[in-house]
Amino acid sequence: MEILRVEELTKIYMMGEVEVRALCGASFSITEGEFVVILGPSGSGKSTLLNIMGGMDTPTSGRVIAGGEDITEYNEKKLTAYRRNKVGFVFQFYNLMANLTAAENVELATEISEDPLKIDEVMEAVGLYDRRSHFPSQLSGGEQQRVSIARAIAKNAQVLLCDEPTGALDYTTGISILELLSKINKEMKKTVIVITHNADIALMADRVIRMNSGKIVENKVNEHPISASEIKW
């Protein structure tokens, strides 16, 4: 069952008098429950694409169909509801509230969603139940990213959008985060979309979408995905 479809997305920015085409007619679809890696170098349009799929930005032209609805036609109120209930976000630099504990950071997400999961169960799922009362400054980078992931999944959204989730982490910690995302994909039946410049991460994906200069240059199913623990870089 299709969960997300992108149709001829174009995004044009003006930098002074210079026209910058961040996306040039990007099109693809994603099936419910897939683990998808969107791969490309810096400046290829990955983050712009993710932001539009997540309802945080709007395209110059084209459509994003989520749950059978064109979110590019949504007004700001409907876009806010979409961001709150339909998608979870994981960023490279965690974006946690420094004055709140790990559990309180997760609770922020549950307070604005329609059908949230129980906080303690989510903290247990990401391996942080015993650290739930710690503040971000008391947590390692990997633990902070786990809180970020817990916050995203606590909303009980069907799609998890991850922007370079291992980019600020060392190899060992990065692999543990990828293992956690894989667990969420398989055990919690969430569709996980990871954007990255790291080609090795694509080896664990069900589907790999390659980007360059704002265009989709390859969209293929990975017939033999490997486990996160097998990835080397």
N, C-alpha and C positions, 0 to 999 in steps of 0.2 A: 504493500500500500504506500503510495506516494505521500510524503509528509511535507515536502518543500520543493517548489519549482521556481527557478529563475529564468525569466524570458527576456532576452535581448537587452540586458541591463547596460545602460551607459551613464557615466558620471563625468561631468566636465566642471573643472574648477577654473576660476580666473585668478592668476597670480599677476596682479598689476594688469598689464595689457596682454599677457601671455596666456593662451588657452592650454590647460593641462587636462588631458583625457585619462582619468584614473581607471575607468572601465570602458571597454569598447565592445558592446554587443554580447556580453557574457550570458550563456544559456546552459542550464543543466537541471537535472532533477535528482532528488535524494529520497530513498525509500525508508520508511519507518524502521528503526532499529539498526540502521547502518552505522558503522564507524567510518567516518569520512575524513580524509586529510586533504586540505587545499594547500598545495605546495607551490612556492615560487620565491624568487629573490626579493630583496628589499625594493620597494617601489613598483612591484608588479600589480598592485591593486587588491591584494588579499584583504587587508584591513578595511578598505573601503567597502569591499563586497560583504564582509562579515557585518559591518555596521549597518548596511542596508538590510541584510537578511534579519538582523536583530531589531530593526525598527528605530535605530539610533540616528540614521541618516536617510535621506530620500534621493532617489536617482534622478538624473536629468530626463531619462526616458527608460521604458521597459517596465516589467512587472515582477513582483515576488508573490507567489501564491503559497499561502500557508494555511493548512486546514481547509482548503477549498476556497479561501478568500484572498482577494488581492489587497495586501496590506499597503501597497503604494497609494491606494485610494483612501486610506484611513485619515480621519482628522486627528488632531493631537490627542484628544481624549481617548480615542480608540487605539492609537499607537501606544499610549501609556499603559492601557489595559493589556495590550499584546506583550509589551516588555515585562510587565509584572507577572503574567500568568502563563504565557506560552513558551518563553525562552529563558534559559539561565545563562549567565555570562561568567567566564573565567578569564582574567587578564594576566598579562605577564608580571605586573608589579602589585598584585594582590588587592590593592585599594581597600584595605581594612580600616575601620575606625580605631585609632590608637587608644582612645579612652574607654573602649568597650572590651569586655572579655571575648574569647573565641565564641562561646555560646551566644553571647549578646549580639555579636556581629551576624551570626546565623539567624538569630531571632528577628533582626531587622527585616530580613527577606520574608519571613513567614507572616509578619504583621501586615504585609501589603498584598499577599496572594490569596486566591480564592480557596484553594484546597491544599494547604501546606502539610508537609510531613512533620512528625514529632522531632523536636530538636535533639533530644538525647539519642534517638535512634539514628539520626543523621550523623551525629558526632561519633557514634559507635561505628557506623559504616565507613567513615574516613579514617578510623584509627586514632581518634583524638578524644575519646570519652574521658580519659583521665586528665586531659589538658584543657578541658572545656572552660575552666575558671581562670586560665592564664590570659594575660594581655598580649597583644601582638609583639611587644618588645621582649617578652619572655619566651617567644617561640622562634624556632629556626625558620629559615626561608622555606624549606619544604613543608613545615608545619603550617606556616602562614598560607601557603598555596592550598593546602588541604582544607583550611578554614574557608578559603575563597571558593573551593569546589563544594564544600558543605553548604555554603550560603546559596550557591547556584542550584543545587539539587533539592534543597529544602522547600523551594517553591513548588516542587512537584511538576515542573514543566517537562514537556516531552522532548524538547531539543536543548542540548547543551552546546553553546558556542564558545570556543576556547581560542583566545588570541595569544599565540606563542606561550603556552602555559609552562614550558620548561626553559624558556629563554633566559631567565635570571638564575637558574639553578645549576649546580654541578651535575656531572653525569649520573652518579649513583642516585641522587635525589630526584633528578629528572626522570629516570627509569621508574622509580617508585610512584611518581605522579602519573606516568603513562599507564602503569599497572592499575592504579586506582581508577583512571578514566575507563580502562577496558572493563574493569569489574562493574562499574556503573552501567556501561553499555550492555553487558551480558546479563548481569543479575537483576538490575533495575529496569532493563528494557528501554533505556533512554537512547535516543539518537544523538550521537556525539560528533561534532564537527570541529576539527582542529586545524587552525592555519599555522603554518610553519615554513621556515626556509630550510629546515633540516630534512634532507631527502631520506635519511635512514628511518625517520619516524613513519614515513609512508609505507614501510614494509609491514606494519601491523594493521593497516587500514583495509576495510572491505572495498572501499572505493577511493581512488586517487584522482584528484582534479588538479592539473598543473596549469599555472598561470604565468604569463610573461607580457609585460607592457600592456596590462589591462585586458588581455584576451585569454580565453580558455584555449590552451594549445593541446591539451590531452584530457580525456575523461575516460577512465578505464576501471573495470572491476578487477580487483586483486584476487585471483583464484586461490592463492595459497598464502594468506596472511600469517605472519609469525607472531609469537607472543612478545609482549614488551620486554620481558627478561632476556630475550635473544638479540635485542637491538644493540649494536655497537656504534659508537662514533668517537 
